[in-house]
Amino acid sequence: MSQIGHNNGPSMAAGTGWRQHCWTKARRELMPNLPIEILRTRVARAKELGLDYKSYASIRATSGHDVIAFLFSSNALRVFPKAPEMPADRLLKLADVTDCHRSVAVHRPLTPAAMLPNQVLDRAFQAPRFTDTWGQTRDQILSQIQADRLPRDGVVVIGDTSQERAWVEAARLAGYVSADQFFAR
């Protein structure tokens, strides 16, 4: 339990450094020697998600959890005010993603209602504004994730800009993949 003035820094309890060393060493030794069955399962899961294995493994190792949801930006889906229809290649890629929640944060002046007729998306909501504070951005992203009862460490942002990359840090999400990388052929 934290006390007044505690900054939640590293534990000063005896043996903390040793336990951290042991944990780090055990993780390092385990990674190159994953059983083949686990490796095959993870490769298949990366394929279901439409991610390359390197990206999937990196996100999984960082967050410690499986990817259960994607949060796309309307930029990543190439939906703009002058071109409100999602390109066919994006629709096909999203349709191939299985066992994963798919949301889109829609940048203004577009509205979430314009995105929902797509059968490949589960939820659409208004993206944080460029002028929103860090806390406002965090709260807006988390409110949508929590509305779907998704754990934040299972959500990956697919975006196009540095602002969208910042959503990951603000809401402490699992990771970020650029739209170019995700939609690459």
C-alpha positions, 0 to 999 in steps of 0.5 A: 500500500502506498503512503502519502508522498510515495512516488511508486518507484522501485521497491527498496525491499531486500532482495529486489535486485536479485529477484529481478535479475533471476526473472530477467535471466529466466525470461532470456533463457526461455525465449530462444527455447520455446517449445515447437508446439507453442511456436506453431500456435503463435505463428498461426495466431499471428496469421489469424490477426494478419500480422507478421510473426516478428511484430506479433512476437514483439507485442506479445513479449512486451505486453505479456498478453495475446492481441485481442483487439485492434484500434485503427485510425480512420487515417490508417483505413484511408477514410477521409472527408473527400474519400469516405469509402474504405478502399477495397484492399483495406476491407479485404484485409480486415475481413481476413482478421479473425478472433479479434475485436476491430474498432476505429477512432474516426478523425473529425470532420468524419463521424463514427456513424459513417464508419459503422455500415462496414461489416468488418468493424465492431465499433467506431468512435470519435478520435481524440482531437489534436488539441486534447491533453494527454489525460483527455486522450487517455480517458477518451481511448480508455472509455471506449476500450472499457465499454467493450470490456477489453483489457488495455494490454491486449489492444494494438493501435494501427495508425499513420501518425505520431499522434496515433502512436501517442495513444499507445503511451497515453492509454498504456496499450499493448503496442503500435503497428504502422498502417503501411506495415499492417496493410503491406502485401 
